[in-house]
Amino acid sequence: MKSAEELNELARTAVDCAVAVHTALGPGLLESAYQACLAHELQCRGLFVETQVGLPVVYDTVKLEIGYRIDILVESSLILEIKGVEAIARVHRAQLLSYLRLSGCRLGLLLNFHVPLMREGIVRMVNGL
């Protein structure tokens, strides 16, 4: 398990990469385009990146594969949920929080690329475990 300092450094790198992608592409594209470019940018910085990671729900000791997917998982520790929406809604925050709880990860970022400035599209969420 990564320390808080290591997680914060991963988050800073992820934000730097998101800004680079947003600067190059601007708003208005599909989420899948931002996801692919962000994954590439993170990999170029030497990080282990997985995309569309299956996330099972465990209910009553039964593991259910029902289609939940983490957009980007960095170093098996940081969840990046990619959005291309007018505004981050409560349901987006609830989704990321659920992903954090189900995965056991402590830190996640909602990254909305449909904004004029990337810093306006970043929401940081922590799972208190």
Secondary structure, DSSP 8 states (H G I E B T S, - for coil): ---HHHHHHHHHHHHHHHHHHHHHH-S-S-HHHHHHHHHHHHHHTT--EEEEEE--EEETTEEE--S-EEEEEETTTEEEEEE-SSS--HHHHHHHHHHHHHHT-SEEEEEE-SSSSGGGGEEEEE---
